[in-house]
Amino acid sequence: MKCTIQSQKKQATLVVKRLVLYQNCKLIHAQGRSGQDYYLIFHKNRYINTIKVTELKIDSFISKAIEQGLIVSAPHHAIYSLINQQVFSCLPLDKMVHHAENHPKQLEQVIILSYFDQYIAKEKIINLFIETFRNHRRNGKLQQAYQVLTILEDYAPENQFARDILTSLTFQGYQSDNQEYFAFNPLQSDILEKTYLKNKRHLEISILSTVNLLNEYSDDQWQLFHHTLSDYPIDIQAKTLFQLLKQKPSLIEQKTFAKALLKYANVKQFLSIVLKPEYPHSIDPTIFIEQLEQASQDEHLAIFNKKQKPFIDRITSFPIEDKEKATRLIIESAIQITPIDEVLKWLDAFEDTFSFYNQLLTIKKLVENPDQQEKLAEFYQRFNHRDGAIECLKWEAELYPTKESVHKKLIKLLKETNQNEEADAYQEQWIQQTKYST
């Protein structure tokens, strides 16, 4: 996944690494071409600014978010939701600070500034919290004043001002109405889930359920996660699921996960998954054969050369006719570049004897007989080996230049394989041959 940032009319494309959710902040960690770290900072789902970081301060908000927050790796549909088709402007931080210092102090505004304490002095942010608290207290808004103090204490636990006021008689009996904000240290997933569901915050639910699934699979968390995934483009759904599998391979043991994964997998991914020895689920023979039919020759050859046993194990429970269909598809690709003896030897590992086996034995005999190339071409065609059939017919045409059946078959095959110029050449050759022979 990539995103684009812009600074002073210059744009740069970054590779997204991960997304961090902490309190009301979302951080997208991305890297430039030279490995430089950038953090795109969002408040809730609203983009605020981007900062470039050489080395994170240990006590910075970003460090705290990475340590205590919920993290999902790219690609992920939540990341896609935040960055899709956008260019993110990088704004000077001094303008943000100037605006905050010269406008009425709002808690949300100060919280946003605290995200940037990698570069803004922490003491300055603490003073803005205190000013905001005093404004609310002067206006008689004690609940809001209390809220500011609790957030300041969480932000700067060492701050004596916050501790002293919170323990005073003035605020005895007050309670914070923002449970979500304080549910990250220690992490209280149940509170976060309840809050996110109540407020229909699908992006946060997608992040939380992802983290929970990676920690421990449950049907409830899968349902939450899958519900948030279903509205995204198919390629994003597939990339997200494969990223989860990469992070936690044991997820493939869950039938619901495996079913969803295979639904969005391409042919190569599908075969890679179901032919792994650890894949524990049964496969519909029809679906498996459809995937093999769409597979490339290289994918068939990979099975022939490297995955014979997993292939045999996968089709063991298939009806004999489906076993034969699946195996023949592999043989049709293998016979085009593999000596017939090796093809026959490969089939020896199967318990079943397939109906096409005798045809392969015939091919073995014909290969050794240069006088039977037309017949060999016929058998090659039965296994879709057109190139082999063409070579046989060319050989036969050289030996028997007046043999009409050979020329007709050769010309037809050349046209079917879009070798029209060569087909025309043989057609002309045949016309000239018959003209002079008569």
Secondary structure by P-SEA (a helix, b strand, c coil): cbbbbbcccbbbbbbbcbbbbcccbbbbbbbcccbbbbbbccccccccbbbbbcccccccaaaaaaacbbbbccccaaaaaacccbbbbbccaaaaaaaaaaccccaaaaaaaaaacccccaaaaaaaaaaaaaaaaaacaaaaaaaaaaaaaaaccccaaaaaaaacccccccccccccccccccccaaaaaaaaaaacaaaaaaaaaaaaaaacccaaaaaaaaaaaccccaaaaaaaaaaaaaacccccccaaaaaaaaaaccaaaaaaaaacccccccccaaaaaaaaaaccaaaaaaaacccaaaaaaaaccccaaaaaaaaaaaaaaaaacccaaaaaaaaccccccccaaaaaaaaaaaaaccccaaaaaaaaaaacaaaaaaaaaaaaaaaccccaaaaaaaaaaaaaacaaaaaaaaaaaaaaaaaaac
